[in-house]
């Protein structure tokens, strides 16, 4: 999964919960600018930042190790 796909999932879930970017940013402790970039598939967000956003949205992040 790439950053663009992750961003689309986060944006879709945010909209399902009727949250705007400003409220999600406030609840997750992420700036609106960063959140906007993440939803657009831009930048290189840390796992910690993605985790905080996912937690507010009721999502879980799973990391798989390629063998």
C-alpha positions as CSV (number, residue, x, y, z in Angstrom):
1,X,0.0,0.0,0.0
2,X,1.4,3.4,-0.9
3,X,0.9,6.8,0.7
4,X,-1.8,7.9,-1.8
5,X,-3.9,4.8,-0.9
6,X,-3.4,5.4,2.8
7,X,-4.4,9.0,2.4
8,X,-7.6,8.1,0.6
9,X,-8.5,5.6,3.3
10,X,-8.0,8.2,6.0
11,X,-10.0,10.8,4.1
12,X,-12.9,8.4,3.4
13,X,-13.0,7.3,7.1
14,X,-12.9,10.9,8.3
15,X,-15.8,11.8,6.1
16,X,-17.8,8.7,7.3
17,X,-17.4,10.0,10.8
18,X,-18.5,13.5,9.7
19,X,-15.2,15.1,10.8
20,X,-13.6,18.0,9.0
21,X,-9.8,18.3,8.8
22,X,-9.6,20.9,11.5
23,X,-11.4,18.7,14.1
24,X,-9.4,15.6,13.2
25,X,-6.2,17.6,13.4
26,X,-7.1,18.9,16.8
27,X,-8.1,15.4,18.1
28,X,-5.0,13.7,16.8
29,X,-2.5,16.5,17.6
30,X,-1.5,16.8,13.9
31,X,-1.5,20.1,12.1
32,X,-4.1,20.7,9.5
33,X,-1.4,21.3,6.9
34,X,0.2,17.9,7.7
35,X,-3.2,16.1,7.7
36,X,-4.0,17.7,4.3
37,X,-0.7,16.5,2.9
38,X,-1.2,13.0,4.3
39,X,-4.7,12.7,2.8
40,X,-3.3,13.9,-0.6
41,X,-0.6,11.2,-0.5
42,X,2.2,13.8,-0.1
43,X,5.1,14.1,2.3
44,X,6.5,11.3,4.4
45,X,4.5,11.0,7.6
46,X,6.0,9.2,10.6
47,X,4.4,6.0,11.8
48,X,3.6,7.8,15.1
49,X,1.7,10.5,13.3
50,X,-0.3,8.0,11.2
51,X,-1.0,6.0,14.3
52,X,-2.4,9.0,16.1
53,X,-4.7,9.8,13.2
54,X,-5.8,6.2,12.8
55,X,-6.6,5.9,16.5
56,X,-9.0,8.9,16.3
57,X,-10.6,7.4,13.2
58,X,-11.0,3.9,14.8
59,X,-8.6,2.4,12.4
60,X,-5.7,0.0,13.0
61,X,-2.3,0.0,11.3
62,X,-0.7,-3.3,10.5
63,X,2.9,-3.7,9.4
64,X,4.0,-6.7,7.5
65,X,7.5,-7.8,7.1
66,X,8.4,-9.0,3.6
67,X,10.3,-12.3,3.5
